[in-house]
Amino acid sequence: MPAKNKVGGVAFDDGGNVYVIFQDGTGKRGQGTIQKCGVTVGPPPSLSAGAIFATITDDTPEFCVWVADSHWTSQ
């Protein structure tokens, strides 16, 4: 987790990945990242292998939703 960032949202995909939005700033005066993580099973479960999935430089994202459609083509 990036230091001094707030969590702005969480989403899950059907592959067992977790996407976490981290915010640095407020509104249009900040930036953020979306990190894709795996889940390590255990009491308690934990996030592992976090990698930056997307970087946002002109806003602080506050919502995350995963949308999948088997008819979409992969690029």
FIBA-567846 format. One line per field, with one value per residue: residue in three letters; residue number from 0; x, y, z of N, C-alpha, C, O, CB in turn. Coordinates in steps of 0.02 Angstrom, whole numbers, plus 50000, padded with zeros to 5 digits. Glycine has a CB too. Example, Ala and Ser with C-alpha at 12.3 -4.5 7.8 and 13.67 -1.06 7.14 Angstrom:
code [ALA | SER]
pos [0 | 1]
nc1 [50660 | 50642]
nc2 [49716 | 49888]
nc3 [50390 | 50354]
cac1 [50615 | 50684]
cac2 [49775 | 49947]
cac3 [50390 | 50357]
cc1 [50660 | 50645]
cc2 [49835 | 50002]
cc3 [50390 | 50394]
oc1 [50712 | 50670]
oc2 [49834 | 50057]
oc3 [50423 | 50402]
cbc1 [50565 | 50704]
cbc2 [49776 | 49970]
cbc3 [50452 | 50286]
***
This chain:
code [MET | PRO | ALA | LYS | ASN | LYS | VAL | GLY | GLY | VAL | ALA | PHE | ASP | ASP | GLY | GLY | ASN | VAL | TYR | VAL | ILE | PHE | GLN | ASP | GLY | THR | GLY | LYS | ARG | GLY | GLN | GLY | THR | ILE | GLN | LYS | CYS | GLY | VAL | THR | VAL | GLY | PRO | PRO | PRO | SER | LEU | SER | ALA | GLY | ALA | ILE | PHE | ALA | THR | ILE | THR | ASP | ASP | THR | PRO | GLU | PHE | CYS | VAL | TRP | VAL | ALA | ASP | SER | HIS | TRP | THR | SER | GLN]
pos [0 | 1 | 2 | 3 | 4 | 5 | 6 | 7 | 8 | 9 | 10 | 11 | 12 | 13 | 14 | 15 | 16 | 17 | 18 | 19 | 20 | 21 | 22 | 23 | 24 | 25 | 26 | 27 | 28 | 29 | 30 | 31 | 32 | 33 | 34 | 35 | 36 | 37 | 38 | 39 | 40 | 41 | 42 | 43 | 44 | 45 | 46 | 47 | 48 | 49 | 50 | 51 | 52 | 53 | 54 | 55 | 56 | 57 | 58 | 59 | 60 | 61 | 62 | 63 | 64 | 65 | 66 | 67 | 68 | 69 | 70 | 71 | 72 | 73 | 74]
nc1 [50042 | 50029 | 50118 | 50036 | 49918 | 49741 | 49616 | 49512 | 49421 | 49366 | 49372 | 49327 | 49379 | 49330 | 49436 | 49496 | 49568 | 49602 | 49561 | 49622 | 49591 | 49696 | 49708 | 49784 | 49774 | 49638 | 49491 | 49501 | 49627 | 49723 | 49794 | 49799 | 49811 | 49774 | 49788 | 49824 | 49798 | 49836 | 49758 | 49808 | 49776 | 49725 | 49719 | 49709 | 49648 | 49758 | 49818 | 49919 | 50066 | 50051 | 50028 | 50045 | 49903 | 49837 | 49865 | 49814 | 49815 | 49750 | 49646 | 49565 | 49522 | 49368 | 49287 | 49266 | 49235 | 49216 | 49194 | 49145 | 49133 | 49098 | 49090 | 49170 | 49317 | 49486 | 49629]
nc2 [49941 | 50109 | 50234 | 50342 | 50351 | 50346 | 50219 | 50204 | 50125 | 49957 | 49813 | 49654 | 49520 | 49382 | 49297 | 49287 | 49397 | 49554 | 49723 | 49874 | 50040 | 50175 | 50331 | 50490 | 50638 | 50755 | 50755 | 50847 | 50887 | 50793 | 50630 | 50458 | 50278 | 50118 | 49962 | 49795 | 49646 | 49484 | 49359 | 49295 | 49150 | 49123 | 49137 | 49293 | 49316 | 49389 | 49523 | 49500 | 49511 | 49640 | 49749 | 49891 | 49931 | 50034 | 50210 | 50364 | 50532 | 50654 | 50661 | 50599 | 50441 | 50369 | 50260 | 50092 | 49969 | 49807 | 49750 | 49624 | 49538 | 49406 | 49418 | 49518 | 49564 | 49518 | 49622]
nc3 [50000 | 49955 | 50045 | 50161 | 50087 | 50051 | 50050 | 49914 | 49850 | 49810 | 49709 | 49636 | 49530 | 49422 | 49422 | 49543 | 49583 | 49664 | 49655 | 49707 | 49745 | 49774 | 49851 | 49840 | 49901 | 49871 | 49780 | 49628 | 49655 | 49672 | 49652 | 49599 | 49613 | 49542 | 49606 | 49567 | 49648 | 49717 | 49820 | 49972 | 50054 | 50222 | 50400 | 50457 | 50285 | 50162 | 50056 | 49913 | 49808 | 49745 | 49608 | 49503 | 49416 | 49352 | 49332 | 49394 | 49361 | 49367 | 49458 | 49607 | 49621 | 49674 | 49669 | 49620 | 49503 | 49437 | 49276 | 49173 | 49019 | 48920 | 48784 | 48742 | 48653 | 48680 | 48700]
cac1 [50000 | 50069 | 50118 | 49993 | 49862 | 49678 | 49585 | 49454 | 49374 | 49390 | 49331 | 49351 | 49363 | 49315 | 49499 | 49522 | 49608 | 49572 | 49584 | 49616 | 49607 | 49730 | 49701 | 49831 | 49745 | 49566 | 49459 | 49543 | 49693 | 49763 | 49807 | 49787 | 49830 | 49736 | 49834 | 49795 | 49830 | 49809 | 49737 | 49840 | 49730 | 49751 | 49682 | 49661 | 49673 | 49795 | 49832 | 49988 | 50089 | 50021 | 50061 | 50004 | 49859 | 49824 | 49885 | 49769 | 49855 | 49711 | 49588 | 49573 | 49466 | 49330 | 49243 | 49297 | 49189 | 49244 | 49143 | 49171 | 49086 | 49131 | 49086 | 49221 | 49379 | 49544 | 49676]
cac2 [50000 | 50170 | 50270 | 50400 | 50352 | 50320 | 50170 | 50236 | 50076 | 49889 | 49771 | 49586 | 49490 | 49311 | 49260 | 49288 | 49457 | 49610 | 49787 | 49922 | 50109 | 50214 | 50402 | 50536 | 50704 | 50760 | 50780 | 50862 | 50909 | 50736 | 50577 | 50393 | 50218 | 50057 | 49906 | 49728 | 49602 | 49418 | 49348 | 49239 | 49120 | 49115 | 49174 | 49316 | 49321 | 49451 | 49539 | 49485 | 49524 | 49700 | 49781 | 49946 | 49914 | 50097 | 50270 | 50420 | 50590 | 50715 | 50654 | 50546 | 50396 | 50353 | 50204 | 50041 | 49914 | 49762 | 49731 | 49574 | 49515 | 49354 | 49435 | 49568 | 49535 | 49539 | 49661]
cac3 [50000 | 49955 | 50109 | 50171 | 50041 | 50075 | 50006 | 49884 | 49823 | 49802 | 49664 | 49629 | 49466 | 49427 | 49424 | 49611 | 49594 | 49699 | 49630 | 49761 | 49727 | 49825 | 49838 | 49870 | 49889 | 49874 | 49719 | 49570 | 49677 | 49691 | 49603 | 49629 | 49575 | 49553 | 49610 | 49559 | 49698 | 49729 | 49890 | 50006 | 50102 | 50289 | 50451 | 50407 | 50217 | 50150 | 49987 | 49896 | 49740 | 49718 | 49552 | 49478 | 49359 | 49318 | 49368 | 49381 | 49379 | 49370 | 49502 | 49656 | 49609 | 49734 | 49657 | 49578 | 49487 | 49386 | 49228 | 49127 | 48969 | 48881 | 48713 | 48726 | 48627 | 48718 | 48658]
cc1 [50044 | 50063 | 50073 | 49937 | 49800 | 49653 | 49520 | 49404 | 49407 | 49344 | 49365 | 49334 | 49352 | 49377 | 49531 | 49568 | 49567 | 49603 | 49570 | 49636 | 49639 | 49727 | 49756 | 49807 | 49670 | 49540 | 49508 | 49613 | 49738 | 49775 | 49793 | 49813 | 49780 | 49786 | 49796 | 49834 | 49798 | 49789 | 49774 | 49793 | 49763 | 49709 | 49723 | 49690 | 49710 | 49805 | 49905 | 50002 | 50055 | 50062 | 50016 | 49968 | 49845 | 49847 | 49839 | 49805 | 49813 | 49650 | 49606 | 49514 | 49434 | 49286 | 49277 | 49245 | 49222 | 49187 | 49175 | 49115 | 49122 | 49129 | 49137 | 49283 | 49436 | 49592 | 49746]
cc2 [50062 | 50208 | 50330 | 50405 | 50324 | 50268 | 50202 | 50188 | 50009 | 49853 | 49703 | 49561 | 49415 | 49267 | 49259 | 49347 | 49511 | 49674 | 49839 | 49990 | 50143 | 50287 | 50440 | 50606 | 50702 | 50788 | 50791 | 50884 | 50851 | 50688 | 50511 | 50337 | 50164 | 50001 | 49840 | 49681 | 49533 | 49414 | 49287 | 49213 | 49113 | 49153 | 49234 | 49315 | 49387 | 49461 | 49525 | 49505 | 49584 | 49730 | 49836 | 49925 | 49977 | 50155 | 50327 | 50483 | 50654 | 50712 | 50603 | 50500 | 50374 | 50292 | 50156 | 49986 | 49872 | 49741 | 49682 | 49551 | 49466 | 49369 | 49488 | 49533 | 49560 | 49575 | 49651]
cc3 [50000 | 50021 | 50108 | 50120 | 50075 | 50025 | 49980 | 49856 | 49815 | 49753 | 49657 | 49560 | 49475 | 49427 | 49493 | 49626 | 49629 | 49670 | 49684 | 49735 | 49786 | 49805 | 49874 | 49854 | 49895 | 49808 | 49663 | 49590 | 49695 | 49634 | 49636 | 49586 | 49589 | 49552 | 49605 | 49605 | 49696 | 49802 | 49916 | 50060 | 50170 | 50339 | 50477 | 50337 | 50208 | 50075 | 49973 | 49823 | 49708 | 49662 | 49526 | 49414 | 49318 | 49362 | 49346 | 49405 | 49387 | 49415 | 49555 | 49650 | 49675 | 49726 | 49609 | 49565 | 49432 | 49341 | 49179 | 49080 | 48924 | 48806 | 48693 | 48699 | 48670 | 48672 | 48682]
oc1 [50091 | 50008 | 50071 | 49910 | 49805 | 49668 | 49479 | 49348 | 49469 | 49283 | 49425 | 49282 | 49363 | 49372 | 49586 | 49603 | 49506 | 49664 | 49513 | 49690 | 49614 | 49743 | 49773 | 49818 | 49641 | 49564 | 49551 | 49654 | 49788 | 49767 | 49777 | 49836 | 49747 | 49824 | 49743 | 49895 | 49741 | 49801 | 49771 | 49772 | 49822 | 49668 | 49769 | 49751 | 49696 | 49801 | 49948 | 49957 | 50031 | 50122 | 49955 | 49999 | 49841 | 49848 | 49827 | 49824 | 49840 | 49607 | 49656 | 49459 | 49468 | 49250 | 49313 | 49215 | 49252 | 49136 | 49225 | 49057 | 49172 | 49164 | 49147 | 49300 | 49436 | 49596 | 49793]
oc2 [50067 | 50212 | 50366 | 50460 | 50283 | 50273 | 50225 | 50208 | 50003 | 49863 | 49696 | 49578 | 49388 | 49206 | 49235 | 49346 | 49512 | 49678 | 49847 | 49999 | 50140 | 50304 | 50425 | 50631 | 50653 | 50839 | 50750 | 50899 | 50860 | 50706 | 50508 | 50348 | 50163 | 49993 | 49832 | 49677 | 49525 | 49459 | 49233 | 49250 | 49098 | 49195 | 49223 | 49314 | 49435 | 49414 | 49538 | 49514 | 49580 | 49737 | 49829 | 49903 | 49973 | 50148 | 50337 | 50487 | 50704 | 50756 | 50567 | 50517 | 50363 | 50273 | 50176 | 49961 | 49900 | 49715 | 49697 | 49545 | 49484 | 49335 | 49500 | 49478 | 49617 | 49560 | 49679]
oc3 [50040 | 50050 | 50058 | 50110 | 50121 | 49966 | 50020 | 49840 | 49813 | 49756 | 49671 | 49532 | 49529 | 49432 | 49502 | 49676 | 49624 | 49663 | 49706 | 49706 | 49842 | 49748 | 49931 | 49799 | 49919 | 49784 | 49650 | 49547 | 49730 | 49575 | 49696 | 49529 | 49641 | 49504 | 49635 | 49601 | 49675 | 49841 | 49886 | 50104 | 50174 | 50321 | 50516 | 50329 | 50243 | 50036 | 50015 | 49784 | 49651 | 49667 | 49528 | 49366 | 49256 | 49424 | 49286 | 49464 | 49411 | 49412 | 49549 | 49673 | 49725 | 49773 | 49564 | 49613 | 49385 | 49365 | 49148 | 49100 | 48892 | 48768 | 48634 | 48722 | 48693 | 48612 | 48653]
cbc1 [49952 | 50046 | 50189 | 50034 | 49879 | 49625 | 49570 | 49476 | 49346 | 49394 | 49323 | 49320 | 49419 | 49270 | 49547 | 49560 | 49636 | 49582 | 49549 | 49659 | 49543 | 49804 | 49632 | 49905 | 49766 | 49544 | 49423 | 49511 | 49686 | 49731 | 49880 | 49713 | 49902 | 49679 | 49876 | 49798 | 49824 | 49861 | 49660 | 49909 | 49705 | 49823 | 49663 | 49636 | 49616 | 49862 | 49814 | 50003 | 50079 | 50011 | 50077 | 50048 | 49794 | 49749 | 49959 | 49700 | 49908 | 49689 | 49524 | 49579 | 49490 | 49288 | 49174 | 49362 | 49118 | 49279 | 49113 | 49200 | 49055 | 49099 | 49016 | 49238 | 49391 | 49579 | 49658]
cbc2 [50000 | 50215 | 50291 | 50463 | 50311 | 50377 | 50102 | 50282 | 50099 | 49851 | 49806 | 49539 | 49503 | 49291 | 49288 | 49225 | 49483 | 49606 | 49807 | 49902 | 50148 | 50190 | 50428 | 50524 | 50731 | 50805 | 50844 | 50916 | 50955 | 50699 | 50580 | 50383 | 50195 | 50047 | 49909 | 49704 | 49632 | 49364 | 49339 | 49261 | 49051 | 49138 | 49128 | 49387 | 49315 | 49449 | 49612 | 49410 | 49463 | 49751 | 49730 | 50008 | 49882 | 50105 | 50289 | 50411 | 50602 | 50734 | 50632 | 50576 | 50334 | 50410 | 50227 | 50012 | 49941 | 49701 | 49793 | 49513 | 49575 | 49286 | 49460 | 49610 | 49554 | 49478 | 49735]
cbc3 [50061 | 49897 | 50128 | 50169 | 49977 | 50085 | 50042 | 49830 | 49757 | 49871 | 49593 | 49684 | 49414 | 49371 | 49375 | 49623 | 49528 | 49776 | 49562 | 49823 | 49704 | 49835 | 49859 | 49844 | 49821 | 49933 | 49733 | 49528 | 49737 | 49748 | 49575 | 49641 | 49594 | 49498 | 49675 | 49485 | 49769 | 49711 | 49896 | 50037 | 50076 | 50293 | 50509 | 50424 | 50165 | 50186 | 49971 | 49906 | 49696 | 49772 | 49495 | 49464 | 49384 | 49300 | 49354 | 49417 | 49328 | 49301 | 49462 | 49729 | 49571 | 49754 | 49628 | 49610 | 49464 | 49418 | 49190 | 49167 | 48929 | 48894 | 48696 | 48788 | 48553 | 48753 | 48658]
***
